[in-house]
């Protein structure tokens, strides 16, 4: 495959301006974004992206999960396309760059190709996957999961948000449910640019993360049931305190994750306490556990120890428990050829780089099951993400997009 010349780079000003323009849609209260999936704000962001794609001469496709596919034709239209992209939806208190950098970085790849008059043999398709975040409707990476055949389309259509609204109905309401069947597209390769969402690259002063693996993940939802009682008049030995049980499980999860360092992580995230009154002992708690590791054996061991620990805790406190697995994917090993294309691009451009394991789940993790896939990562300030204070520099964005540009164009094959 012919590589693009080292002097070829994207238009960093245009990329940054596009990111800032998208950030005006669904502004958060603290400088970030609230553009959750299949909301009106999500729809508005999609319309802006579509206008930009059409202005770049791309042909827009839309599947039944609402995923957007903007195609730049290749000189051989029969060849499977090289796909590039990420997601435009955000957390309720999300940043301006998570996902957005990958979608608009992909758009910048084709804009720059247009500027330079470069043609590729393979078509290139810029992609916006629906509901990567999983904040409003679980699970995360929903559309890419359906595309890869690991999630059932009819099932996820029926998933509801806190207001009881169904995903499928909301997708149709905002006007972004397409007619194309999900998962029928042929993919030559897929590349995703993303902020690291961790501190390693910034701490080490590295420009580019070459993502070799992705963490495996398990999400558990735990319900502990004790007995509501008066906080003042119930003797301590007589209490069946579901709140205390939750507190001990939180500590348990932390201790188990610490036993599998340096790569394993674990935490309790979402928590609900019933009846949530200041003078009533909690009769029921519902909370989620998130555990991750790049090794399947470690992930399974953590899961087993957590379940055993919950059983022991609940027996000691005379409370009942229920554990439901609500999310899971095995650790990911990205395609060696695509990873090499990313690494070669970083070296060709003179950017410092290192191998890295992605601690977060990404659409690339699902697409890797059905097509050769790799990721490019750039630093973010203090490793902060899923937070309105999420921040990157224009230079970091440009470096990531430059590497993306070279990896994609090399894989799509320049026509001399």
C-alpha positions in Angstrom: 0.0 0.0 0.0 1.4 3.4 -1.0 1.8 5.8 2.0 1.0 9.5 1.8 4.0 11.8 1.9 5.1 13.0 5.3 4.3 16.6 4.3 0.6 15.9 3.9 -1.4 17.1 6.9 -5.0 18.0 7.7 -6.3 21.5 8.1 -6.0 21.9 11.9 -7.8 25.3 12.0 -10.8 23.9 10.2 -10.9 20.8 12.4 -10.8 22.9 15.6 -13.4 25.3 14.3 -15.7 22.4 13.5 -15.4 21.0 17.0 -16.2 24.3 18.5 -19.2 24.8 16.2 -20.6 21.4 17.2 -20.1 22.2 20.9 -22.6 25.1 20.5 -25.3 22.4 20.2 -26.5 21.1 23.5 -24.3 23.3 25.7 -23.8 22.1 29.3 -24.0 24.3 32.3 -20.3 24.2 33.0 -18.7 24.6 29.6 -19.2 21.1 28.2 -22.1 19.4 26.4 -25.4 17.7 27.1 -26.3 16.1 23.7 -27.6 12.7 24.8 -28.6 10.2 22.3 -31.8 10.6 20.3 -32.7 13.9 22.0 -33.6 17.0 20.0 -30.0 18.2 20.6 -28.6 15.0 19.1 -30.9 15.5 16.1 -29.6 19.1 15.7 -26.0 17.9 15.9 -26.7 15.3 13.2 -28.2 17.9 10.9 -25.0 20.0 11.2 -22.8 17.0 10.5 -25.0 16.0 7.5 -24.7 19.6 6.0 -20.9 19.5 6.4 -20.8 16.0 4.8 -22.9 17.1 1.8 -20.8 20.2 1.4 -17.7 17.9 1.1 -19.5 15.9 -1.6 -20.2 12.9 0.5 -23.3 10.6 0.0 -25.2 10.0 3.2 -26.5 6.6 4.3 -28.7 6.0 7.3 -29.5 2.6 8.9 -32.3 1.4 11.1 -30.3 2.2 14.2 -29.8 5.8 13.1 -26.1 5.4 12.3 -24.9 7.8 9.7 -22.5 6.7 6.9 -21.0 9.5 4.7 -19.3 8.0 1.7 -16.5 9.5 -0.4 -16.3 7.4 -3.6 -13.1 5.5 -4.5 -11.8 4.9 -8.0 -13.0 1.3 -7.6 -16.5 1.5 -6.2 -16.7 -2.2 -5.9 -14.0 -2.4 -3.3 -15.1 -2.4 0.4 -14.7 1.0 2.0 -12.4 2.1 4.7 -14.5 3.4 7.6 -13.5 6.1 10.0 -15.5 7.7 12.8 -16.9 7.6 16.3 -20.0 9.2 17.9 -21.6 12.6 18.4 -23.8 11.8 21.5 -22.5 12.8 24.9 -23.0 12.2 28.6 -25.5 14.5 30.4 -22.4 16.3 31.8 -20.1 15.5 28.9 -17.2 17.2 27.3 -16.7 18.7 23.8 -14.3 16.1 22.5 -15.3 12.6 23.6 -16.4 10.9 20.3 -16.8 14.2 18.5 -13.1 14.4 17.8 -13.3 11.0 16.0 -16.3 11.9 13.9 -15.1 15.3 12.9 -11.5 14.1 12.5 -12.9 11.5 10.0 -14.7 14.3 8.2 -11.4 16.3 8.2 -9.7 13.4 6.5 -12.0 13.6 3.5 -12.0 17.4 3.5 -8.3 17.4 3.3 -8.3 14.7 0.5 -10.6 17.0 -1.4 -8.3 20.0 -0.8 -5.3 18.1 -2.0 -7.1 16.5 -5.0 -6.1 13.0 -3.8 -8.1 10.0 -4.9 -8.1 6.6 -3.2 -9.0 3.1 -4.6 -11.2 2.2 -1.7 -14.2 4.4 -0.8 -13.9 6.1 2.6 -17.0 6.3 4.8 -17.2 8.7 7.8 -19.4 7.3 10.5 -21.4 8.6 13.4 -22.5 5.6 15.5 -25.7 6.0 17.5 -25.7 5.8 21.3 -22.1 5.1 22.1 -22.4 6.6 25.5 -25.3 4.5 26.9 -26.1 7.3 29.3 -29.8 7.7 28.4 -30.4 4.2 27.1 -28.3 1.2 28.1 -26.1 -0.4 27.0 -23.2 1.7 25.7 -22.0 1.2 22.1 -25.5 0.2 21.2 -25.6 0.8 17.4 -22.1 -0.6 16.8 -23.1 -3.6 19.0 -26.2 -4.3 16.8 -24.0 -3.8 13.7 -21.6 -6.4 15.0 -24.4 -8.9 15.8 -23.7 -8.9 19.6 -26.9 -6.9 20.5 -30.4 -7.6 19.2 -32.0 -4.8 17.3 -35.6 -5.5 18.3 -34.5 -5.8 22.0 -32.7 -2.5 22.1 -35.6 -0.7 20.4 -37.6 -1.5 23.5 -35.0 -0.2 26.0 -36.4 2.7 28.1 -34.9 5.8 29.7 -35.8 7.1 33.1 -38.9 8.8 31.8 -40.1 5.5 30.3 -39.5 6.5 26.7 -38.4 3.8 24.3 -35.2 4.1 22.3 -36.8 3.0 19.0 -39.7 5.5 19.4 -37.3 8.3 20.3 -35.1 7.5 17.3 -38.1 7.8 15.0 -39.4 10.9 16.8 -36.3 12.9 16.0 -36.4 11.7 12.4 -33.1 9.7 12.3 -34.4 6.1 11.9 -33.2 5.0 8.4 -34.3 2.2 6.2 -31.0 0.5 5.6 -30.7 -2.9 7.3 -28.1 -2.9 10.1 -24.8 -4.8 9.7 -25.0 -5.6 5.9 -22.2 -3.2 5.0 -18.8 -4.6 4.0 -15.9 -3.0 5.8 -12.3 -3.1 4.6 -11.0 -1.6 7.8 -12.2 0.8 10.5 -10.2 3.5 12.3 -11.4 5.5 15.3 -9.6 8.6 16.7 -10.4 9.3 20.4 -9.1 11.2 23.3 -7.4 8.9 25.8 -9.8 9.5 28.7 -6.9 8.8 31.0 -3.6 10.5 32.1 -0.9 8.3 30.6 -0.1 10.2 27.4 -0.1 13.7 29.0 1.9 12.5 32.0 4.6 11.0 29.8 4.5 13.9 27.2 3.6 11.5 24.4 1.7 12.8 21.3 0.0 9.6 20.1 -1.4 6.5 21.7 -1.3 3.4 19.4 -4.1 1.3 20.8 -3.2 -2.4 20.7 -5.9 -3.7 23.1 -9.2 -2.7 24.7 -10.3 -3.5 28.2 -12.9 -6.2 28.7 -15.8 -5.0 30.8 -18.6 -6.3 33.0 -21.4 -4.2 34.4 -23.4 -5.7 37.2 -26.6 -4.3 38.7 -26.9 -5.2 42.4 -30.1 -5.0 44.5 -29.7 -5.4 48.3 -32.9 -5.8 50.3 -32.9 -5.3 54.0 -35.7 -3.8 56.2 -36.7 -0.2 56.6 -36.7 0.9 60.3 -36.4 4.0 62.5 -32.8 5.2 62.7 -33.3 6.3 66.3 -35.1 3.5 68.0 -33.8 0.4 66.2 -30.9 -1.3 68.2 -27.8 -1.6 66.1 -27.7 -5.5 66.3 -31.3 -5.7 65.1 -30.7 -3.7 61.9 -30.9 -5.1 58.4 -29.2 -2.2 56.7 -29.1 -2.3 52.9 -27.1 0.9 52.9 -24.4 -0.6 55.0 -24.3 -3.6 52.7 -23.8 -1.2 49.7 -21.0 0.6 51.5 -19.2 -2.7 52.2 -19.6 -3.8 48.5 -18.1 -0.5 47.4 -15.0 -1.2 49.5 -15.0 -4.8 48.3 -14.9 -3.8 44.6 -12.1 -1.3 45.2 -10.0 -3.9 47.1 -10.5 -6.6 44.4 -9.5 -4.2 41.6 -6.3 -3.2 43.6 -5.4 -6.9 43.7 -5.1 -7.1 39.9 -2.9 -4.1 39.2 -1.6 -2.5 37.1 -4.4 -2.8 34.5 -7.6 -3.8 36.3 -10.1 -1.2 37.5 -13.4 -1.3 39.3 -15.9 1.0 40.9 -19.5 1.4 42.0 -21.1 4.1 39.9 -24.9 4.6 39.9 -26.5 4.3 43.3 -30.1 4.5 44.6 -31.2 4.2 48.2 -34.8 3.5 49.3 -36.7 5.2 50.8 -33.8 7.8 50.9 -35.0 9.5 54.1 -32.7 10.9 56.7 -34.3 9.0 59.6 -35.0 5.7 58.0 -32.5 2.8 57.8 -32.2 1.9 54.1 -34.5 -1.0 53.2 -33.2 -1.4 49.7 -30.3 -0.2 47.6 -29.7 -0.6 43.9 -26.3 0.1 42.4 -24.0 -0.7 39.5 -20.6 -2.2 39.5 -18.1 -1.6 36.6 -15.1 -3.9 36.4 -12.5 -3.9 33.5 -9.4 -5.7 32.5 -7.5 -6.4 29.3 -7.3 -10.1 30.4 -10.4 -12.3 30.2 -9.1 -14.5 33.0 -8.7 -11.6 35.3 -12.1 -10.2 34.5 -13.7 -13.5 35.2 -11.8 -13.8 38.5 -12.8 -10.4 39.6 -16.5 -11.2 38.8 -16.3 -14.4 40.8 -14.7 -12.8 43.8 -17.2 -9.9 43.8 -20.1 -12.4 43.8 -18.6 -14.4 46.6 -17.9 -11.3 48.6 -21.5 -10.0 48.2 -22.8 -13.3 49.4 -20.6 -13.1 52.5 -21.5 -9.5 53.2 -25.2 -10.1 52.9 -25.2 -13.2 55.1 -23.4 -11.3 57.8 -25.9 -8.4 57.6 -29.0 -10.6 57.2 -30.0 -9.0 53.9 -30.9 -10.5 50.6 -29.3 -9.8 47.2 -29.8 -10.0 43.5 -27.1 -9.6 40.9 -27.9 -9.0 37.2 -25.2 -8.7 34.5 -26.4 -5.7 32.4 -23.3 -5.3 30.2 -20.3 -7.3 29.1 -17.7 -7.6 26.4 -14.5 -9.5 26.3 -11.1 -7.9 26.0 -10.2 -6.7 22.5 -7.0 -7.3 20.5 -7.0 -4.9 17.6 -5.9 -5.9 14.1 -2.1 -6.0 13.7 -2.1 -4.6 10.2 -4.3 -1.6 11.2 -2.3 -1.0 14.3 0.9 -1.0 12.2 -0.7 1.6 9.9 -1.3 3.8 12.9 2.2 3.3 14.3 3.9 3.8 10.9 1.9 7.0 10.4 3.0 8.4 13.8 6.6 7.6 13.0 6.4 9.1 9.4 5.0 12.3 10.8 7.6 12.5 13.6 5.1 12.3 16.5 6.2 10.6 19.7 4.0 7.5 20.4 3.6 4.5 22.6 1.4 1.4 22.7 -1.6 1.8 25.0 -4.5 -0.2 26.2 -7.9 1.5 26.0 -9.5 1.5 29.4 -12.9 2.7 28.1 -15.3 0.9 25.8 -15.5 2.3 22.2 -17.4 1.5 19.0 -14.2 0.2 17.6 -14.3 -2.6 20.2 -17.5 -4.1 18.7 -16.5 -3.4 15.0 -13.2 -5.2 15.6 -15.4 -8.4 15.7 -16.5 -8.0 12.1 -13.6 -6.1 10.4 -9.9 -5.2 10.9 -9.9 -2.3 13.3 -7.5 0.1 15.1 -7.7 3.2 17.2 -5.6 6.4 17.5 -5.5 8.2 20.8 -4.4 11.7 21.8 -3.9 13.1 25.3 -6.5 15.0 27.3 -5.8 17.4 30.2 -5.4 15.6 33.5 -6.9 12.4 31.9 -10.3 13.9 32.5 -13.4 12.8 30.5 -17.1 12.3 31.0 -16.9 15.7 32.7 -17.7 19.1 31.4 -14.2 20.2 32.2 -12.8 17.7 29.7 -10.1 19.5 27.6 -7.6 18.9 24.9 -5.3 21.3 22.9 -5.6 22.2 19.3 -2.2 20.7 18.7 -3.2 17.4 20.3 -6.3 17.2 18.1 -4.2 18.0 15.0 -1.6 15.4 15.8 -4.3 12.7 16.2 -6.1 13.7 13.0 -2.8 13.8 11.1 -2.1 10.2 12.1 -5.6 9.2 11.4 -5.4 10.8 7.9 -2.2 8.9 7.1 -3.4 5.5 8.4 -6.8 5.8 6.6 -5.3 7.0 3.3 -2.6 4.4 3.3 -5.2 1.7 3.9 -7.6 3.1 1.3 -4.6 3.2 -1.2 -3.7 6.4 -2.9 -4.2 6.5 -6.7 -1.1 7.9 -8.3 
